[in-house]
Amino acid sequence: MSNTNFIRQKGNYEELLCYKKSVCIYDATYYFAHKYLQRGDRTIDQMIQAARSGKQNIVEGCSAATTSAESEIKLLNVAKASLQELLEDYKDYLRVRGLELWDNKSAKHVQARRACAAHNEPEYYRQAFEKRNDETIANIAIILIKQADYLLKRYFDRIKQDFLENGGIKEEMTRSRLQWRKERG
């Protein structure tokens, strides 16, 4: 029997950890920018748009994945680039204000990294941020961005492996058509 269902459905972005992290990053950035940056500062819009772009391009890339690995890769790369831009904004904020960028081996960083690895719910961060200062929130956002970046890299590797094993939509269509013809005689 031929495989007439050659289009493998993809696009369940809501289950991806990189997407869940990106939602937390967006919410954290929205809160941070409106609480700690001065009204009228262009950085507010820049940071929120970079966070939004990171999240939305994961959605769009995953949605395009059903028929185009190329579009998926390009859009996920835009997400990755947007999050890197946001990472620099947080580092800049800390640097120009003389605040501490936590060293990867510091106790604060290790504790926050563990908490961020364990929590992918925006509500957790919204509640936690009400009790934290700008330095802590910026460092937590940096950790979340680095975790999302790592997860996106792993996702890229999975896309690459899937493409090597199965090819793209055109190859799947050709295989299905050839199988269909073979079965029809």
Secondary structure as a PSIPRED ss2 file (coil, helix, strand):
# PSIPRED VFORMAT (PSIPRED V4.0)

   1 M C   1.000  0.000  0.000
   2 S C   1.000  0.000  0.000
   3 N C   1.000  0.000  0.000
   4 T C   1.000  0.000  0.000
   5 N C   1.000  0.000  0.000
   6 F C   1.000  0.000  0.000
   7 I C   1.000  0.000  0.000
   8 R C   1.000  0.000  0.000
   9 Q C   1.000  0.000  0.000
  10 K C   1.000  0.000  0.000
  11 G C   1.000  0.000  0.000
  12 N C   1.000  0.000  0.000
  13 Y H   0.000  1.000  0.000
  14 E H   0.000  1.000  0.000
  15 E H   0.000  1.000  0.000
  16 L C   1.000  0.000  0.000
  17 L H   0.000  1.000  0.000
  18 C H   0.000  1.000  0.000
  19 Y H   0.000  1.000  0.000
  20 K H   0.000  1.000  0.000
  21 K H   0.000  1.000  0.000
  22 S H   0.000  1.000  0.000
  23 V H   0.000  1.000  0.000
  24 C H   0.000  1.000  0.000
  25 I H   0.000  1.000  0.000
  26 Y H   0.000  1.000  0.000
  27 D H   0.000  1.000  0.000
  28 A H   0.000  1.000  0.000
  29 T H   0.000  1.000  0.000
  30 Y H   0.000  1.000  0.000
  31 Y H   0.000  1.000  0.000
  32 F H   0.000  1.000  0.000
  33 A H   0.000  1.000  0.000
  34 H H   0.000  1.000  0.000
  35 K H   0.000  1.000  0.000
  36 Y H   0.000  1.000  0.000
  37 L C   1.000  0.000  0.000
  38 Q C   1.000  0.000  0.000
  39 R C   1.000  0.000  0.000
  40 G C   1.000  0.000  0.000
  41 D C   1.000  0.000  0.000
  42 R H   0.000  1.000  0.000
  43 T H   0.000  1.000  0.000
  44 I H   0.000  1.000  0.000
  45 D H   0.000  1.000  0.000
  46 Q H   0.000  1.000  0.000
  47 M H   0.000  1.000  0.000
  48 I H   0.000  1.000  0.000
  49 Q H   0.000  1.000  0.000
  50 A H   0.000  1.000  0.000
  51 A H   0.000  1.000  0.000
  52 R H   0.000  1.000  0.000
  53 S H   0.000  1.000  0.000
  54 G H   0.000  1.000  0.000
  55 K H   0.000  1.000  0.000
  56 Q H   0.000  1.000  0.000
  57 N H   0.000  1.000  0.000
  58 I H   0.000  1.000  0.000
  59 V H   0.000  1.000  0.000
  60 E H   0.000  1.000  0.000
  61 G H   0.000  1.000  0.000
  62 C H   0.000  1.000  0.000
  63 S H   0.000  1.000  0.000
  64 A H   0.000  1.000  0.000
  65 A C   1.000  0.000  0.000
  66 T C   1.000  0.000  0.000
  67 T C   1.000  0.000  0.000
  68 S C   1.000  0.000  0.000
  69 A H   0.000  1.000  0.000
  70 E H   0.000  1.000  0.000
  71 S H   0.000  1.000  0.000
  72 E H   0.000  1.000  0.000
  73 I H   0.000  1.000  0.000
  74 K H   0.000  1.000  0.000
  75 L H   0.000  1.000  0.000
  76 L H   0.000  1.000  0.000
  77 N H   0.000  1.000  0.000
  78 V H   0.000  1.000  0.000
  79 A H   0.000  1.000  0.000
  80 K H   0.000  1.000  0.000
  81 A H   0.000  1.000  0.000
  82 S H   0.000  1.000  0.000
  83 L H   0.000  1.000  0.000
  84 Q H   0.000  1.000  0.000
  85 E H   0.000  1.000  0.000
  86 L H   0.000  1.000  0.000
  87 L H   0.000  1.000  0.000
  88 E H   0.000  1.000  0.000
  89 D H   0.000  1.000  0.000
  90 Y H   0.000  1.000  0.000
  91 K H   0.000  1.000  0.000
  92 D H   0.000  1.000  0.000
  93 Y H   0.000  1.000  0.000
  94 L H   0.000  1.000  0.000
  95 R H   0.000  1.000  0.000
  96 V H   0.000  1.000  0.000
  97 R C   1.000  0.000  0.000
  98 G C   1.000  0.000  0.000
  99 L C   1.000  0.000  0.000
 100 E C   1.000  0.000  0.000
 101 L C   1.000  0.000  0.000
 102 W C   1.000  0.000  0.000
 103 D C   1.000  0.000  0.000
 104 N C   1.000  0.000  0.000
 105 K C   1.000  0.000  0.000
 106 S C   1.000  0.000  0.000
 107 A H   0.000  1.000  0.000
 108 K H   0.000  1.000  0.000
 109 H H   0.000  1.000  0.000
 110 V H   0.000  1.000  0.000
 111 Q H   0.000  1.000  0.000
 112 A H   0.000  1.000  0.000
 113 R H   0.000  1.000  0.000
 114 R H   0.000  1.000  0.000
 115 A H   0.000  1.000  0.000
 116 C H   0.000  1.000  0.000
 117 A H   0.000  1.000  0.000
 118 A H   0.000  1.000  0.000
 119 H C   1.000  0.000  0.000
 120 N C   1.000  0.000  0.000
 121 E C   1.000  0.000  0.000
 122 P H   0.000  1.000  0.000
 123 E H   0.000  1.000  0.000
 124 Y H   0.000  1.000  0.000
 125 Y H   0.000  1.000  0.000
 126 R H   0.000  1.000  0.000
 127 Q H   0.000  1.000  0.000
 128 A H   0.000  1.000  0.000
 129 F H   0.000  1.000  0.000
 130 E C   1.000  0.000  0.000
 131 K C   1.000  0.000  0.000
 132 R C   1.000  0.000  0.000
 133 N C   1.000  0.000  0.000
 134 D H   0.000  1.000  0.000
 135 E H   0.000  1.000  0.000
 136 T H   0.000  1.000  0.000
 137 I H   0.000  1.000  0.000
 138 A H   0.000  1.000  0.000
 139 N H   0.000  1.000  0.000
 140 I H   0.000  1.000  0.000
 141 A H   0.000  1.000  0.000
 142 I H   0.000  1.000  0.000
 143 I H   0.000  1.000  0.000
 144 L H   0.000  1.000  0.000
 145 I H   0.000  1.000  0.000
 146 K H   0.000  1.000  0.000
 147 Q H   0.000  1.000  0.000
 148 A H   0.000  1.000  0.000
 149 D H   0.000  1.000  0.000
 150 Y H   0.000  1.000  0.000
 151 L H   0.000  1.000  0.000
 152 L H   0.000  1.000  0.000
 153 K H   0.000  1.000  0.000
 154 R H   0.000  1.000  0.000
 155 Y H   0.000  1.000  0.000
 156 F H   0.000  1.000  0.000
 157 D H   0.000  1.000  0.000
 158 R H   0.000  1.000  0.000
 159 I H   0.000  1.000  0.000
 160 K H   0.000  1.000  0.000
 161 Q H   0.000  1.000  0.000
 162 D H   0.000  1.000  0.000
 163 F H   0.000  1.000  0.000
 164 L H   0.000  1.000  0.000
 165 E H   0.000  1.000  0.000
 166 N H   0.000  1.000  0.000
 167 G C   1.000  0.000  0.000
 168 G C   1.000  0.000  0.000
 169 I H   0.000  1.000  0.000
 170 K H   0.000  1.000  0.000
 171 E H   0.000  1.000  0.000
 172 E H   0.000  1.000  0.000
 173 M H   0.000  1.000  0.000
 174 T H   0.000  1.000  0.000
 175 R H   0.000  1.000  0.000
 176 S H   0.000  1.000  0.000
 177 R H   0.000  1.000  0.000
 178 L H   0.000  1.000  0.000
 179 Q H   0.000  1.000  0.000
 180 W H   0.000  1.000  0.000
 181 R H   0.000  1.000  0.000
 182 K H   0.000  1.000  0.000
 183 E H   0.000  1.000  0.000
 184 R H   0.000  1.000  0.000
 185 G C   1.000  0.000  0.000
